[in-house]
Amino acid sequence: MRDRSWAHGAYLAEFASADELSRAVQALETKGYRLMETYSPVPITRGLTYRRSRLPVIVFVAGVVGGVLSYLIQWYADAYAYPIDIGGRPMNAVPAFIVPTFEGTVLCAALAAFFGFFFIARLPQPYHPVFEIDGFERATVDRYWVGVDAGDHRSSPDLTPGELYGLDALRVVTLEAQP
């Protein structure tokens, strides 16, 4: 799940264990909620559905573009702009271009992975509205949270907090809409 900005507000529920969180998310999904976010101290792989990341595609495309560009730069310099006939060898010497082309591919893919991760994860993020909740810092130690976006088609101030309490939440917190 992807971190949300909670522009419409949110309803957050705290749970004591990962199993309770998984059951709560599954129950909310069966009730029709779609805009949810989970916060936990450990990765939870059981019972939650995740969207695949776009990062592998971005890294692959950047690697291909880097390889093509590095090859074209070498071809331009050695075969087109400054051709030198040395011992009758061809101007476009593919074996000589393999190592620099590989290096250009790896460089572009690594830079795309590094900066793409920060972009997709929205880092650095020094402030988020959930940081204002008292006790939310325990989400990095021993508590599990689920947040339901107030902009969800199923969400309402009268219905959603009651449904979250019905899932045996320790507490439910309402975040106001962010300007």
Beta strands, then each sheet from edge to edge (+ up, - down):
strand 1: 10-15
strand 2: 36-39
strand 3: 144-149
strand 4: 171-175
sheet 1: 2+ 3- 1+ 4-
end
